[in-house]
Amino acid sequence: MTSSFYNLHVFCCTNQRPETHPRGSCAARGSIKLRDYMKARAKELGLLGTRINSAGCLDRCELGPCVVVYPDGIWYRMENNEDIDAILEEHLRDGQPVKRLMLKVDE
């Protein structure tokens, strides 16, 4: 018998590259501060069964800061706390993906 500690996992790219790297990095665009806010806000909202994790490079560097929600497999770009609130409240709490923040499959 297996059990799951979490229903949803959110992986936030916090990869850091040198400032001169042509692809840039999510950390250089503020992803660590955004991840920290997301973790604190998820706790405030009481999102039990949801785990917010740091991730290395998610290979969407030019589009970052990026997060991916599993098991849904939905990718988002987040730029500010309002974007994070929308992801947490609309998607993780209410089950409705936030279309305006979703990355397209071919990006």
DSSP file (Angstrom, degrees, kcal/mol; ACC not computed):
  #  RESIDUE AA STRUCTURE BP1 BP2  ACC     N-H-->O    O-->H-N    N-H-->O    O-->H-N    TCO  KAPPA ALPHA  PHI   PSI    X-CA   Y-CA   Z-CA
    1    1 A M              0   0    0      0, 0.0     2,-0.3     0, 0.0     0, 0.0   0.000 360.0 360.0 360.0 132.9    0.0    0.0    0.0
    2    2 A T        -     0   0    0      2,-0.0     2,-0.3     0, 0.0     0, 0.0  -0.827 360.0-162.2-112.2 154.3    1.3    3.4   -0.9
    3    3 A S        -     0   0    0     -2,-0.3     2,-0.5     0, 0.0     0, 0.0  -0.945  12.1-137.0-130.9 155.6    0.3    6.8    0.5
    4    4 A S        -     0   0    0     -2,-0.3     3,-0.1     1,-0.1    -2,-0.0  -0.951   6.6-165.6-114.6 127.8    0.8   10.3   -0.8
    5    5 A F  S    S+     0   0    0     -2,-0.5     2,-0.4     1,-0.2    44,-0.2   0.807  80.5  33.0 -77.1 -29.3    1.8   13.0    1.5
    6    6 A Y        -     0   0    0      1,-0.1    44,-0.2    42,-0.1    -1,-0.2  -0.970  53.7-163.4-132.2 142.9    0.9   15.7   -1.0
    7    7 A N  S    S+     0   0    0     42,-2.6     2,-0.4    -2,-0.4    43,-0.2   0.790  85.4  32.9 -88.1 -34.0   -1.7   16.0   -3.7
    8    8 A L  E     -a   50   0A   0     41,-2.4    43,-2.5    63,-0.1     2,-0.4  -0.973  63.4-165.4-128.3 139.1    0.0   18.8   -5.6
    9    9 A H  E     -aB  51  70A   0     61,-3.2    61,-3.2    -2,-0.4     2,-0.6  -0.991   4.5-163.3-122.0 129.8    3.6   19.7   -6.1
   10   10 A V  E     -aB  52  69A   0     41,-3.1    43,-3.4    -2,-0.4     2,-0.6  -0.964   5.7-160.6-114.0 119.4    4.7   23.1   -7.3
   11   11 A F  E     -aB  53  68A   0     57,-2.7    57,-1.8    -2,-0.6     2,-0.6  -0.896   4.9-164.5-103.8 118.7    8.3   23.2   -8.6
   12   12 A C  E     -aB  54  67A   0     41,-3.0    43,-2.6    -2,-0.6     2,-0.4  -0.893  20.7-126.9-104.3 121.6    9.7   26.7   -8.7
   13   13 A C  E     +a   55   0A   0     53,-2.3    43,-0.2    -2,-0.6    53,-0.1  -0.535  35.4 165.8 -68.7 124.3   12.8   27.2  -10.8
   14   14 A T        +     0   0    0     41,-2.7    -1,-0.1    -2,-0.4    42,-0.1   0.006  21.9 149.1-123.8  25.1   15.5   28.9   -8.7
   15   15 A N        -     0   0    0     41,-0.3    12,-2.3    40,-0.2     2,-0.5  -0.356  32.2-154.2 -63.9 137.0   18.4   28.1  -11.0
   16   16 A Q        +     0   0    0     11,-0.2    41,-0.1    10,-0.1     9,-0.1  -0.967  15.4 176.2-118.4 123.2   21.2   30.8  -11.0
   17   17 A R        -     0   0    0     -2,-0.5     8,-0.1     1,-0.1    11,-0.0  -0.765  45.1 -77.7-113.5 165.1   23.4   31.3  -14.0
   18   18 A P    >   -     0   0    0      0, 0.0     3,-2.2     0, 0.0     6,-0.2  -0.326  44.8-115.3 -58.5 146.5   26.2   33.9  -14.4
   19   19 A E  T 3  S+     0   0    0      1,-0.3     6,-0.1    -3,-0.0     5,-0.0   0.777 115.0  55.4 -55.7 -28.5   24.8   37.3  -15.3
   20   20 A T  T 3  S+     0   0    0      4,-0.0    -1,-0.3     3,-0.0     0, 0.0   0.478  76.4 121.9 -86.7  -2.1   26.4   37.2  -18.7
   21   21 A H    X   -     0   0    0     -3,-2.2     3,-1.0     1,-0.1    -4,-0.1  -0.413  64.6-135.3 -64.9 133.0   24.8   33.9  -19.7
   22   22 A P  T 3  S+     0   0    0      0, 0.0    -1,-0.1     0, 0.0    -3,-0.0   0.756 101.9  48.7 -63.9 -24.9   22.8   34.4  -22.9
   23   23 A R  T 3  S-     0   0    0      1,-0.2    -2,-0.1    38,-0.0    -3,-0.0   0.620  96.5-152.0 -89.3 -12.7   19.7   32.4  -21.6
   24   24 A G    <   -     0   0    0     -3,-1.0     2,-0.3    -6,-0.2    -1,-0.2  -0.245  14.2-105.3  70.5-167.3   19.5   34.2  -18.3
   25   25 A S     >  -     0   0    0     36,-0.1     4,-0.7     1,-0.1    -9,-0.1  -0.989   9.7-120.1-157.1 155.5   18.1   32.5  -15.3
   26   26 A C  T >4>S+     0   0    0     -2,-0.3     5,-1.9     1,-0.2     3,-1.0   0.886 112.8  56.9 -64.7 -39.2   15.0   32.5  -13.2
   27   27 A A  G >45S+     0   0    0    -12,-2.3     3,-1.8     1,-0.3     5,-0.3   0.891 102.3  55.1 -61.0 -38.6   16.9   33.4  -10.0
   28   28 A A  G 345S+     0   0    0    -13,-0.4    -1,-0.3     1,-0.3    -2,-0.2   0.720 106.3  53.8 -66.0 -19.4   18.3   36.5  -11.8
   29   29 A R  G <<5S-     0   0    0     -3,-1.0    -1,-0.3    -4,-0.7    -2,-0.2   0.202 130.1 -92.5-100.4  13.8   14.6   37.5  -12.4
   30   30 A G  T <>5S+     0   0    0     -3,-1.8     4,-2.0     3,-0.0    -3,-0.2   0.665  76.7 142.0  94.2  17.2   13.6   37.2   -8.8
   31   31 A S  H  >< +     0   0    0     -5,-1.9     4,-2.8     1,-0.2     5,-0.2   0.803  68.5  57.3 -67.0 -29.0   12.4   33.6   -8.5
   32   32 A I  H  > S+     0   0    0     -5,-0.3     4,-2.3     2,-0.2    -1,-0.2   0.942 109.8  44.0 -68.4 -44.9   13.8   33.0   -5.1
   33   33 A K  H  > S+     0   0    0      2,-0.2     4,-2.1     1,-0.2    -2,-0.2   0.897 115.3  49.6 -63.9 -40.1   11.9   35.9   -3.5
   34   34 A L  H  X S+     0   0    0     -4,-2.0     4,-2.6     2,-0.2    -2,-0.2   0.907 110.3  50.3 -65.4 -42.0    8.8   34.8   -5.4
   35   35 A R  H  X S+     0   0    0     -4,-2.8     4,-2.6     2,-0.2    -2,-0.2   0.910 109.2  51.6 -61.1 -42.9    9.2   31.2   -4.2
   36   36 A D  H  X S+     0   0    0     -4,-2.3     4,-2.2     1,-0.2    -1,-0.2   0.911 111.1  47.5 -61.6 -42.3    9.6   32.3   -0.6
   37   37 A Y  H  X S+     0   0    0     -4,-2.1     4,-3.0     2,-0.2     5,-0.2   0.917 110.6  52.6 -63.4 -43.0    6.4   34.4   -1.0
   38   38 A M  H  X S+     0   0    0     -4,-2.6     4,-2.6     1,-0.2    -2,-0.2   0.917 109.6  48.5 -60.9 -44.0    4.6   31.4   -2.5
   39   39 A K  H  X S+     0   0    0     -4,-2.6     4,-1.7     2,-0.2    -1,-0.2   0.938 115.1  44.0 -61.7 -47.4    5.6   29.1    0.3
   40   40 A A  H  X S+     0   0    0     -4,-2.2     4,-2.2     1,-0.2    -2,-0.2   0.913 115.2  48.2 -65.0 -42.8    4.5   31.6    3.0
   41   41 A R  H  X S+     0   0    0     -4,-3.0     4,-2.4     2,-0.2    -1,-0.2   0.885 107.8  54.5 -68.1 -38.8    1.2   32.5    1.2
   42   42 A A  H  X>S+     0   0    0     -4,-2.6     5,-2.3    -5,-0.2     4,-0.5   0.895 109.9  48.6 -61.1 -38.9    0.3   28.8    0.7
   43   43 A K  H ><5S+     0   0    0     -4,-1.7     3,-1.0    -5,-0.2    -2,-0.2   0.922 109.8  51.2 -66.2 -44.1    0.7   28.2    4.4
   44   44 A E  H 3<5S+     0   0    0     -4,-2.2    -2,-0.2     1,-0.3    -1,-0.2   0.879 110.0  50.1 -58.5 -39.2   -1.5   31.3    5.2
   45   45 A L  H 3<5S-     0   0    0     -4,-2.4    -1,-0.3    -5,-0.1    -2,-0.2   0.572 111.1-124.4 -77.1  -9.2   -4.1   29.9    2.8
   46   46 A G  T <<5 +     0   0    0     -3,-1.0     2,-2.4    -4,-0.5    -3,-0.2   0.872  41.2 175.2  69.0  37.2   -4.0   26.6    4.6
   47   47 A L    > < -     0   0    0     -5,-2.3     3,-1.3     2,-0.1    -1,-0.2  -0.452  10.9-173.6 -78.4  72.7   -3.3   24.7    1.3
   48   48 A L  T 3   +     0   0    0     -2,-2.4     3,-0.1     1,-0.2   -42,-0.1  -0.371  67.4  32.5 -65.0 145.5   -2.8   21.3    3.0
   49   49 A G  T 3  S+     0   0    0      1,-0.3   -42,-2.6   -44,-0.2   -41,-2.4   0.561  96.5 110.3  82.4   7.7   -1.6   18.6    0.6
   50   50 A T  E <   -a    8   0A   0     -3,-1.3     2,-0.5   -43,-0.2    -1,-0.3  -0.965  49.1-164.5-118.9 132.8    0.3   21.1   -1.4
   51   51 A R  E     -a    9   0A   0    -43,-2.5   -41,-3.1    -2,-0.4     2,-0.6  -0.969   6.1-157.9-119.0 125.4    4.1   21.2   -1.5
   52   52 A I  E     +a   10   0A   0     -2,-0.5     2,-0.3   -43,-0.2   -41,-0.2  -0.912  24.2 178.6-101.2 118.6    6.1   24.2   -2.8
   53   53 A N  E     -a   11   0A   0    -43,-3.4   -41,-3.0    -2,-0.6     2,-0.3  -0.855  29.5-120.9-120.8 153.0    9.6   23.1   -3.9
   54   54 A S  E     -a   12   0A   0     -2,-0.3     2,-0.3   -43,-0.2   -41,-0.2  -0.644  32.9-166.2 -81.4 150.2   12.7   24.7   -5.4
   55   55 A A  E     -a   13   0A   0    -43,-2.6   -41,-2.7    -2,-0.3   -40,-0.2  -0.964  18.0-124.8-134.0 153.3   13.8   23.2   -8.6
   56   56 A G  S    S-     0   0    0     -2,-0.3   -41,-0.3     1,-0.2    -1,-0.1   0.070  75.2 -25.1 -72.8-160.9   17.0   23.5  -10.6
   57   57 A C        -     0   0    0      1,-0.2    -1,-0.2   -43,-0.1   -32,-0.0  -0.267  49.7-170.1 -57.2 126.5   16.7   24.5  -14.2
   58   58 A L        -     0   0    0     -3,-0.2    -1,-0.2     8,-0.0     9,-0.0   0.296  44.4-117.6 -97.6   6.1   13.3   23.7  -15.8
   59   59 A D  S    S+     0   0    0      1,-0.1     3,-0.1     2,-0.0    -2,-0.1   0.778  93.0 101.1  63.2  32.4   14.7   24.6  -19.2
   60   60 A R    >>  +     0   0    0      1,-0.1     3,-2.0     6,-0.0     4,-0.6  -0.212  40.2 145.0-127.5  39.1   12.4   27.6  -19.8
   61   61 A C  G >4  +     0   0    0      1,-0.3     3,-1.0     2,-0.2   -36,-0.1   0.818  65.7  52.0 -51.9 -44.7   15.0   30.1  -18.9
   62   62 A E  G 34 S+     0   0    0      1,-0.2    -1,-0.3   -38,-0.1   -37,-0.1   0.678 113.3  46.5 -69.5 -16.2   14.0   32.8  -21.4
   63   63 A L  G <4 S+     0   0    0     -3,-2.0    -1,-0.2    44,-0.1    -2,-0.2   0.460 103.0 169.9-102.9  -4.2   10.4   32.7  -20.1
   64   64 A G    <<  +     0   0    0     -3,-1.0     2,-0.1    -4,-0.6    13,-0.1   0.050  45.2  66.6 -71.0 174.1   11.1   32.7  -16.4
   65   65 A P  S    S+     0   0    0      0, 0.0    13,-2.4     0, 0.0     2,-0.3   0.384  80.0 178.4 -69.3 136.0   10.5   32.8  -13.6
   66   66 A C  E     - C   0  77A   0     11,-0.2   -53,-2.3   -53,-0.1     2,-0.3  -0.824  20.0-176.7-117.0 150.4    8.7   29.6  -14.2
   67   67 A V  E     -BC  12  76A   0      9,-2.2     9,-2.9    -2,-0.3     2,-0.4  -0.968  10.2-154.7-136.2 155.0    6.8   27.1  -12.1
   68   68 A V  E     -BC  11  75A   0    -57,-1.8   -57,-2.7    -2,-0.3     2,-0.5  -0.999   8.8-147.3-131.5 137.9    5.2   23.8  -12.9
   69   69 A V  E  >> -BC  10  74A   0      5,-2.7     4,-2.0    -2,-0.4     5,-1.5  -0.908  26.7-126.4-107.8 123.5    2.3   22.2  -11.0
   70   70 A Y  E  45S+B    9   0A   0    -61,-3.2   -61,-3.2    -2,-0.5    -2,-0.0  -0.924  81.9  19.4-116.9 146.0    2.1   18.4  -10.8
   71   71 A P  T  45S+     0   0    0      0, 0.0    -1,-0.2     0, 0.0   -63,-0.1  -0.984 125.5  57.6 -86.5   3.4    0.3   16.1  -11.3
   72   72 A D  T  45S-     0   0    0      2,-0.1    -2,-0.3     1,-0.1     3,-0.1   0.787  90.4-142.7 -66.5 -27.3   -1.5   18.6  -13.5
   73   73 A G  T  <5 +     0   0    0     -4,-2.0     2,-0.5     1,-0.2    -3,-0.2   0.822  45.0 151.7  69.1  30.7    1.6   19.3  -15.7
   74   74 A I  E   < -C   69   0A   0     -5,-1.5    -5,-2.7    28,-0.0     2,-0.4  -0.847  31.9-153.0-102.0 129.2    0.6   23.0  -16.0
   75   75 A W  E     -C   68   0A   0     -2,-0.5    28,-2.1    28,-0.3     2,-0.3  -0.799  14.2-175.4-102.3 139.3    3.5   25.5  -16.5
   76   76 A Y  E     -CD  67 102A   0     -9,-2.9    -9,-2.2    -2,-0.4     2,-0.5  -0.943  23.1-142.0-131.5 153.6    3.3   29.1  -15.4
   77   77 A R  E     -C   66   0A   0     24,-2.2     2,-0.4    -2,-0.3   -11,-0.2  -0.962  23.6-167.5-106.1 133.2    5.3   32.2  -15.6
   78   78 A M        +     0   0    0    -13,-2.4     3,-0.1    -2,-0.5   -44,-0.1  -0.987  19.6 167.2-124.8 132.6    5.1   34.3  -12.5
   79   79 A E        +     0   0    0     -2,-0.4     2,-0.3     1,-0.2    -1,-0.1   0.630  64.5   5.3-114.1 -21.4    6.3   37.9  -12.3
   80   80 A N  S  > S-     0   0    0      1,-0.0     4,-1.7   -46,-0.0     3,-0.4  -0.909  82.2 -85.6-155.6 176.7    4.9   39.3   -9.0
   81   81 A N  H  > S+     0   0    0     -2,-0.3     4,-2.8     1,-0.2     5,-0.2   0.819 121.2  59.8 -63.8 -31.3    3.0   38.4   -5.9
   82   82 A E  H  > S+     0   0    0      2,-0.2     4,-2.0     1,-0.2    -1,-0.2   0.890 104.3  50.2 -64.9 -38.4   -0.3   39.0   -7.6
   83   83 A D  H  > S+     0   0    0     -3,-0.4     4,-2.3     2,-0.2    -2,-0.2   0.917 111.4  48.7 -63.3 -42.9    0.5   36.2  -10.1
   84   84 A I  H  X S+     0   0    0     -4,-1.7     4,-3.0     1,-0.2     5,-0.3   0.922 108.6  52.9 -64.1 -44.0    1.4   33.9   -7.3
   85   85 A D  H  X S+     0   0    0     -4,-2.8     4,-2.9     1,-0.2     5,-0.4   0.907 109.3  50.2 -57.4 -41.4   -1.8   34.7   -5.5
   86   86 A A  H  X>S+     0   0    0     -4,-2.0     4,-2.3     2,-0.2     5,-0.9   0.925 112.0  46.7 -63.6 -44.5   -3.8   33.9   -8.6
   87   87 A I  I  X>S+     0   0    0     -4,-2.3     5,-2.3     3,-0.2     4,-0.9   0.938 117.3  43.3 -62.7 -46.6   -2.0   30.5   -9.0
   88   88 A L  I  <>S+     0   0    0     -4,-3.0     5,-1.9     3,-0.2    -2,-0.2   0.935 123.8  33.8 -65.4 -47.5   -2.5   29.6   -5.4
   89   89 A E  I  <>S+     0   0    0     -4,-2.9     5,-1.4    -5,-0.3    -3,-0.2   0.938 127.1  33.9 -78.4 -48.6   -6.1   30.7   -5.1
   90   90 A E  I  <5S+     0   0    0     -4,-2.3     6,-3.1    -5,-0.4    -3,-0.2   0.938 132.3  22.9 -77.0 -46.7   -7.5   29.9   -8.5
   91   91 A H  I  X<S+     0   0    0     -4,-0.9     4,-1.6    -5,-0.9    -3,-0.2   0.964 129.3  34.5 -85.9 -60.2   -5.5   26.8   -9.4
   92   92 A L  I  4<S+     0   0    0     -5,-2.3    -3,-0.2     2,-0.2    -4,-0.2   0.888 131.6  28.5 -70.0 -39.0   -4.3   25.2   -6.3
   93   93 A R  I  4<S+     0   0    0     -5,-1.9    -3,-0.2    -6,-0.3    -1,-0.2   0.919 134.2  28.1 -84.6 -47.4   -7.2   26.0   -4.0
   94   94 A D  T  4<S-     0   0    0     -5,-1.4    -3,-0.2    -6,-0.2    -2,-0.2   0.533  97.6-124.0 -98.6  -8.0  -10.1   26.2   -6.5
   95   95 A G     <  +     0   0    0     -4,-1.6    -4,-0.3     1,-0.2    -3,-0.1   0.658  69.4 124.2  77.8  15.8   -8.9   23.8   -9.2
   96   96 A Q        -     0   0    0     -6,-3.1    -1,-0.2    -7,-0.1    -2,-0.1  -0.917  59.4-130.8-113.6 108.6   -9.1   26.3  -12.1
   97   97 A P        -     0   0    0      0, 0.0     2,-1.1     0, 0.0     3,-0.1  -0.191  20.6-120.0 -54.2 147.6   -5.9   26.9  -14.1
   98   98 A V    >>  -     0   0    0      1,-0.2     3,-1.7     2,-0.0     4,-0.8  -0.757  28.7-170.7 -94.0  92.3   -4.9   30.5  -14.6
   99   99 A K  G >4 S+     0   0    0     -2,-1.1     3,-0.8     1,-0.3    -1,-0.2   0.829  78.5  61.1 -58.1 -37.5   -4.9   30.7  -18.4
  100  100 A R  G 34 S+     0   0    0      1,-0.2    -1,-0.3    -3,-0.1    -2,-0.0   0.733 111.8  39.9 -65.6 -20.1   -3.4   34.2  -18.5
  101  101 A L  G <4 S+     0   0    0     -3,-1.7   -24,-2.2     2,-0.1    -1,-0.2   0.513  90.4 112.7-103.9  -7.8   -0.2   32.9  -16.8
  102  102 A M  B <<  -D   76   0A   0     -4,-0.8     2,-0.3    -3,-0.8   -26,-0.3  -0.393  64.3-128.8 -71.7 140.6    0.1   29.5  -18.5
  103  103 A L        -     0   0    0    -28,-2.1   -28,-0.3    -2,-0.1     2,-0.1  -0.654  28.3-114.0 -81.0 143.5    3.0   28.8  -20.8
  104  104 A K    >   -     0   0    0     -2,-0.3     3,-1.7     1,-0.1    -1,-0.1  -0.460  23.2-115.5 -74.9 153.1    2.1   27.5  -24.2
  105  105 A V  T 3  S+     0   0    0      1,-0.3    -1,-0.1     2,-0.1    -2,-0.0   0.853 114.5  50.5 -57.8 -37.7    3.1   23.9  -24.9
  106  106 A D  T 3         0   0    0      1,-0.2    -1,-0.3     0, 0.0    -2,-0.0   0.396 360.0 360.0 -86.5   4.4    5.4   25.0  -27.8
  107  107 A E    <         0   0    0     -3,-1.7    -1,-0.2   -44,-0.0    -2,-0.1   0.470 360.0 360.0 -83.3 360.0    7.2   27.7  -25.7
